[in-house]
Amino acid sequence: MEYEQIAQLMPDFLLPLLQKQYSEEEIHAIFEGYAAPRYTTLRANTLLSSKEEVAGALGEAGIEFEEVPWYSDAFVITNAREKALWQMPLYQEGKVYLQSLSSMLPPLALKPQAGNDILDMCAAPGGKTTQMATLGGKACRITACELNAPRAERLEFNLGKQGANNVTVMREDSRKLSEYFRFDQILLDAPCSGSGTLRATDVKLHRRFTEALVAKSVKSQLALLDKALQLLKPGGSCVYSTCSILEQENEEVVRQAMARANKKGNFELVDLRQELQLGSVEGSMKVPLLPTSIEESLCIAPTQYYEGFFMAKIKRKA
């Protein structure tokens, strides 16, 4: 699909927003990502399995895959879609979790530690929650918030299926958590417009993705990040992420929340480019980084491997 064709399929307000942030070359790449068919990806659930067991089971089923250079537990499926995986005992027994590569990055950036109190502020359906449980092990204590009852039920189902027994679910709006709570590590994968995950072939795109949704998302994101920084212990860290590539949902939210928080505390950005070293990945799975107005943050462009995604990591100094 040509650039002009893709541009015509997008809502009218999107291109001017992208032009404020990105070069024409970068916008072309973003639009190509919107049109590209995306691979199915998954990770081994090491609470119940191993990457070796998963690789063996996929091979026996004739399912071809690529390994992910920056995460040894992740797999890219190259000759099958999700439905083929649903029928496998591997999936039915919770030994794998279907999850986009981009959404695997925030837990890796947070680096859950054994013995820590960890908060997942917007947890359902549980992909990042269960991933944190595998990374931190059973000695970390995870609190997962989800206000919506059906989504909370889905979260609890996935936690049970994945064997993540060290997670406590709170059916609570995390923006209203008491300030008596304090956490060593916080993951805020905030609700967003989804501008990084748009599909050029989505016939409902103009109804799903609107200016009103962007504005609503920003308001919620600011309230959530304000609360996250209030709840963070001295010495603790928070990862803020969205599946948006728009600055008003990403860098602007981080800047505003940090400016308010620094009136009462002492917060600084952690350089994710240094921590994750994604720029060093070469080959077909090279991570397509977009420029950001906060040097320490990361923004990924949509491609056949990746969804568009933003991350920033904030530390509260001791």
Disulfide bonds with the S-S distance in Angstrom:
none
